[in-house]
Amino acid sequence: MSLNIQHSSFNICIIGSGNVAHFIGKKLLHSKHSIVQVISTHIEHAKALANVLDCDFHDRVSAMNETVDVVILAINDDALKNFQTNEVLKNKIVIHTAGAVSLAEVRHISANTACIWPVYSISKNNLPNSNKIPLAVNFSSNDIKDTIMDIALAVSSNVFLLTDEQKTVAHVSAVFANNFSNHLFAIAEKLLDKQQIPFEILMPLIKNTVEKLNNHSPFENQTGPAIRNDEKTIQKQLNLLPNDDKIIYETITKSIQQLHLTR
């Protein structure tokens, strides 16, 4: 389906009113593009975000403003996969923001689809100020490439063009790097709490671990009893742990050792 968009600034509708909707909306607020509407089934949330963005709001997609060129679907993965086809979207460029959803899964929504996924853990109550938040970007055809890149660069200067396959790998990598590492911090906090030791004792170590990534790869930075094959220390620490934590410790220890054997 051909597009009639001939201009370089776009009228945008954001569907969704959560963390990513706030992030992208506020970034675009000071760009050349115009956010004309927020749509959310949570009407009060839509109103709150629309007040921030100084635009119209509604709770139904069918009530979308006729001037809209580009729709940003900033909704969670399940809602996105189950998003129903709507006639008003067929002639729009539709951009989703989910790292784990492919363009094939949203092709029923519009003939012109794209993804702008912020590779960052975003909270609307503590939005990042940086203009260099990484964005993973892809699009269904080169016909809309310029439009998508124009919008993405209005959000961040740090844009990565990825295929769906690459984006899927980036997403699972982010789960390891962010979600899983945070869970390990939570386990460490639990162990410290049992001995009434404040978690802050680990903060300099955690910060140092991250800072070293500026100069060396995680593979090169690996330390600890696993890479040293220090079996006495490993066994001593295993004896301190409850069964669930012991399984995690053993699994990660073996993973470290195997990774460094194969490289």
N, C-alpha and C positions, 0 to 999 in steps of 0.2 A: 504494500500500500504506500503510495507516494505521500510525502509530507509537503505542507504548504508553508512551512516556517522559513522565512526569508531574512529574518533579522537576527541580531547577535545578542539581544537581551530578551529574556523570556519571562512570561507570566507563569508562576509556579503554584501548584497546589500541593500541600503536604497532607498525606493521609496517615494519621497516627499522631499521638500526642505524648509519647514517652521520651526516653532518654535521647535516642538518636534523632528524633524529630526536633527536640529542643536544640541539640548540637548543630545540626545542619541548618535549621531555621535561623538560628542566631548568627551563624557564619554568613548566610546569604543575605541577611538583613541589611548589611552594609555594602553589598555588591551592586552591580549594575542591573541585576535581575530583580523582579518584583514578586514577592510572595503575596498572592491575592486571596488565598483561602487555606484554612485548616479544616480537615474533615476527620472526625473521630466518633466512634459509637459511644464513647464517654463524652457526652456533650459538655460537661463542666470542664473537663480537661482540655477539650478543644477550645473552649472559650478562654481559658487561662493562657494557653499558648498564643492564641490569636491576639490577645491583649498585648502580649510581649512583642509580637510581630506586626501589630497594627494592621490587621487584616480581617476579612470576613471569616465566619466559621459555620459549620453545619455538622449534622450527624448522619447524613445520607450521601453516598457517592452520586446518586442520581441528581442531586441538587448542585453539582459542580458548576462553578462559574464558567460561562461559555468562552471567556477570553483565555482560559488556561491552555498553555502550550505543552507544559511538562508536568508530570505527576510524580511525586516522590513517595513511594510506598515505604514508610518507616514504621513497619509493624513487625511483630515477632514471627519466627520461622513457621510455626504451625498456622497462624492466621494467613501468612503469605501463601503457603502451599494450598490452603483451602479457599483462597480469595476467589470469589465468583466473577465470571465474565460480566462486564457491564458495558452496554452500548456506548456510553459517553467516553470510555477509555480507548476505544478502537482506533481513533485518529490521533491519539496523544502519544508522546514519548513517555514511557513509564519506566522509572528508575526504582529498583528495590535496593535495600541496604543490608541484606543478610549475607553473612559469610558462607553459610552452609547450604544455600539454595542456589541452584544453577539457573541459567537463563532458560533452559528447556522446561523447567518446572513452572515458569511464569509466561510462557509463550501464548497461552490461551487468553491472557489479559489484553495483549496488544501485539501488533505486528512489529513494533519498534520498542524493544526492551533493553535495559542496561542494568548494571549494578555499580553502586558506589558504596563500598563497605569500609567503614573506619576500623582500622586494625588497632583498636584501643578499647579499654574498658571504660565506658562512658556513663556518668551519672549526671542527671539534669541538675542536681543540687550542688555539683562541683565540676562544672564544665571546664575543660582545658582551654587555656588562653592561647596556646601555641598555634601558629599557622602552619606547622609542619607535622601535624598528626598524619600518619601514613594512611593513604586511601588505596584500596585494591579496586581497580576499575576494569570492567569489560562491557561489551555492547554487542547487540545482535547483528549489526551490519555497519559498514563504513559510512553509510548514508547519514548516520546520526553521531559519528565519532566526534566531529567538531563541537556539536552541541553538548555532548556528555563531558568532553574534556573542558569546555568552557565553564560548565557548572562545577565540575570537580575542582578545578583550579581556583574557583571562587571560594571554595571551602578550605583547601590546603594546597600548599606548593609542593607537597611530597606525595606524588601520584605514581602508582605502579600499575602498568597495564598487564593484566594476567588473564590467561585462559581460564575457563571454568575448572579444568583439572588442576591448574596451578593454584587457583583460589581455594579449592577444597583442601589441598595440601597445606596452604598457608593457614587455613582455619584450624585444622587439627594440630598444626605446630603451635598456634596461639593457645590452644587448650593446654598443651603440655607446658608452654612457657609461662602462662598466666594462671589459668584455673587450677592446674595440678600443683604448681609451685605454691600458690596461695594455700591450698589444702595442706601441703607439707608444713607451711608456717603455722597453720592451725594445730597440727599434731604437735609441733615443737612447743607451741604455747600451752597446750594441754599438759605435756610432760613437765614443763617448768612450773605450772600452776600447782601441780601435786607437791612440789617441794617449796612452794611459796617463793619462787624466783621470778622477778619481773621479766616480761618478754623483751623489754628494752635492752637487756644484756646482749641480745643478738643483733640489735639494729645496726651497729657499726659493721659487723660481719656481713649482714645482708647488703648494706649499701656498698661495701667494698667488692662483694661478689658481682654486683651489677656494674659498678664503675670499671672493673677490669675488662668488661666486655667491649669497652671503647677501643682497646688496644690489642686484644687477643680473642681468639675464638673460644667458645665454651669448652670445646674438646681440649684445647691447650691449657685451659685454666683448671681442669679437674684436679682436685686434691682429696684427701681423706683416706680412711682405712681400706676402702674397696680397691682403689687404684694401686695402693701399696701392697695389696694382698696380705694385710695384717690380720690374720685369722684369729689371733688371741683377742684383739680389740673388738673385732666383729662379733665373736661369740659372747664376749662380756656384755656388749651392748644389747645383743639379742635377748640375753637373759633378763634384762631390765624391762623389756617391753611386753605389753599385753598381746594376745594372739593376733588381733587385727593389725596392729602396728608392726608386729614382727613379720607378717606376710609382706607388707609394703617394704620394710627394710630389706628383707631377703631378696625381693624382686628387683629393687633398684640396685642393690649391691651386685647382683648377677648381671644386670643390664650394663652397668659401668664397666665391669670386667670384660664382658663380651665385646662391647664397643671398642675398647682399647686393644683387644686382641686382634680385631679385624682391620685396624687402620694403621 
